[in-house]
């Protein structure tokens, strides 16, 4: 018979007004919903990847939240609610999807310059249901990139491989912060900096 279909709802974002990088998933899995924590399933590599990128402890959820906030990151999901069988993205009923209010989010978090998608589903739904309704001003400041899913379902890539791919986050963060220093006359522009580019 398989899993029963349940109505699920995502969490509030983890973000401060200093955030420059937004990381987006699709919808928390069953374990995350039970624990009320982002990426709570022990086989999901997300927090291991973050720990490697920022050389920070992730032993408790409080430390995980601190890692996000202290490194100018923000964490959220594209979907506000949906109906789904189990935890996999492919089990989401697309007809039941409602997305989060990104217009309001980007209005508050005006320093965000890069959005990284944790896997294919989050990017697909953002481009389909969010991007067309954002203002030109917001779109013009954002660079969008999809990264390999940290889920164990993405078994074709090792954890080390995922860490290498996700180094794009730290490079983008450096680019964003360097651009700010440049505007204030502290250094030259970061090579490769661009705005309004949307990468697959």
C-alpha positions in Angstrom: 0.0 0.0 0.0 2.9 2.4 0.7 2.8 5.5 2.7 -0.4 7.4 3.4 -0.5 10.9 2.0 -0.2 13.7 4.6 -0.5 17.4 4.5 2.9 18.8 5.6 4.1 22.4 6.3 7.6 23.8 6.4 9.4 25.7 9.1 10.1 29.4 9.5 13.4 30.5 8.0 16.7 30.7 9.9 18.0 34.1 8.9 19.3 37.4 10.2 19.3 40.7 8.3 23.0 40.2 7.8 22.4 37.1 5.6 23.9 37.2 2.1 23.4 33.6 1.0 20.1 31.8 1.0 20.0 28.0 0.9 16.7 26.5 -0.1 15.4 22.9 0.2 12.0 21.7 -1.0 10.1 20.5 2.1 11.4 19.0 5.3 11.3 15.2 5.5 9.4 13.1 8.0 12.3 13.0 10.5 12.9 16.7 10.3 9.1 17.4 10.8 9.1 15.1 13.9 12.2 16.8 15.4 11.2 20.3 14.3 14.7 20.7 12.9 16.1 21.4 9.5 17.9 18.3 8.0 17.4 16.1 11.1 17.7 12.8 9.4 21.1 11.4 10.3 21.8 10.1 6.8 21.3 13.6 5.3 24.8 15.1 4.8 23.7 18.7 5.0 25.2 19.5 8.5 28.3 17.5 7.8 28.8 19.5 4.7 28.3 22.8 6.5 30.7 21.7 9.3 33.4 21.0 6.7 32.9 24.2 4.8 33.0 26.5 7.8 35.1 24.4 10.2 32.3 24.7 12.8 30.8 22.3 15.3 27.3 20.9 14.6 26.9 18.5 17.6 23.6 20.2 18.7 20.9 22.0 16.9 21.7 25.2 18.7 25.2 25.0 17.2 23.8 24.3 13.8 21.6 27.4 14.0 24.6 29.4 15.1 26.6 28.2 12.2 24.0 29.5 9.8 23.5 32.9 11.5 27.2 33.5 12.2 28.3 32.9 8.6 25.9 35.3 6.8 23.7 32.4 5.7 19.9 31.9 5.6 18.1 28.5 5.5 14.5 27.9 4.3 12.4 25.8 2.0 10.6 26.7 -1.2 7.4 25.0 -0.3 5.1 26.3 2.5 2.9 23.2 2.4 2.0 20.3 0.3 0.6 16.7 0.4 3.2 14.0 0.2 3.6 10.2 0.5 6.6 9.7 2.8 9.7 12.0 2.6 10.8 11.9 -1.0 10.4 14.9 -3.3 9.1 12.6 -6.1 6.1 11.8 -3.8 5.0 15.4 -3.5 1.6 16.0 -5.1 2.3 19.0 -7.3 -1.4 20.0 -7.3 -1.3 20.6 -3.6 1.8 22.8 -3.4 1.8 26.3 -1.9 5.0 28.2 -1.7 6.5 30.5 0.9 6.3 34.3 0.7 9.6 35.1 -0.9 8.6 38.7 -1.9 8.3 39.5 1.8 11.4 37.6 2.7 13.6 39.3 0.1 12.2 42.7 1.1 13.4 42.1 4.7 16.7 40.4 3.8 18.0 42.9 1.3 21.6 41.8 1.5 21.1 38.4 0.0 22.8 38.1 -3.3 23.0 34.4 -3.9 20.4 31.6 -3.7 21.6 27.9 -3.6 19.1 25.1 -4.1 19.6 21.8 -2.2 18.7 19.5 -5.1 16.5 19.7 -8.2 13.0 19.9 -6.7 13.6 23.2 -4.8 15.1 24.8 -7.9 12.2 23.6 -10.2 9.5 24.9 -7.9 11.3 28.2 -7.2 11.7 28.9 -10.9 8.1 27.9 -11.7 6.2 29.3 -8.7 8.4 32.1 -7.2 10.8 33.7 -9.7 8.1 35.0 -12.1 6.4 36.9 -9.3 9.5 38.6 -7.8 10.3 42.2 -8.7 12.9 43.1 -11.3 14.9 44.8 -8.6 15.1 41.6 -6.5 15.8 39.4 -9.5 18.5 41.7 -10.6 20.5 41.2 -7.4 20.2 37.4 -7.2 22.5 34.7 -8.6 20.8 31.3 -8.6 22.6 28.0 -8.5 21.6 24.4 -8.0 23.8 22.1 -5.9 23.7 18.3 -5.5 21.1 17.2 -2.9 22.6 16.4 0.5 19.9 13.7 0.9 20.9 10.1 1.1 18.7 9.6 -1.9 21.5 11.3 -3.9 23.6 8.2 -3.7 25.6 8.7 -6.9 27.8 11.3 -5.1 29.9 10.6 -2.0 29.9 12.9 0.9 33.3 14.2 -0.1 32.0 14.9 -3.5 29.1 16.8 -2.1 31.5 18.9 0.0 33.5 19.8 -3.1 30.4 20.9 -4.9 29.0 22.8 -2.0 32.2 24.9 -1.8 30.4 27.1 -4.3 28.6 28.5 -1.2 31.8 29.7 0.5 33.1 31.2 -2.8 29.8 33.1 -3.3 29.9 34.3 0.3 33.4 35.6 -0.2 32.4 37.3 -3.5 29.4 39.0 -1.8 31.4 40.2 1.2 34.3 41.4 -1.0 31.8 43.4 -3.2 30.6 45.2 -0.1 34.1 46.1 0.9 34.7 47.3 -2.6 31.7 49.6 -2.5 33.1 51.1 0.7 36.6 51.6 -0.9 38.3 48.9 1.1 39.4 46.7 -1.8 39.0 46.0 -5.5 36.0 44.1 -6.9 35.9 40.4 -6.7 36.7 38.6 -10.0 33.7 37.1 -11.7 31.1 39.1 -9.7 27.9 39.4 -11.6 24.2 40.2 -10.9 21.0 39.0 -12.5 22.6 35.8 -13.8 20.6 32.6 -13.3 22.6 29.4 -13.5 21.2 25.9 -13.9 
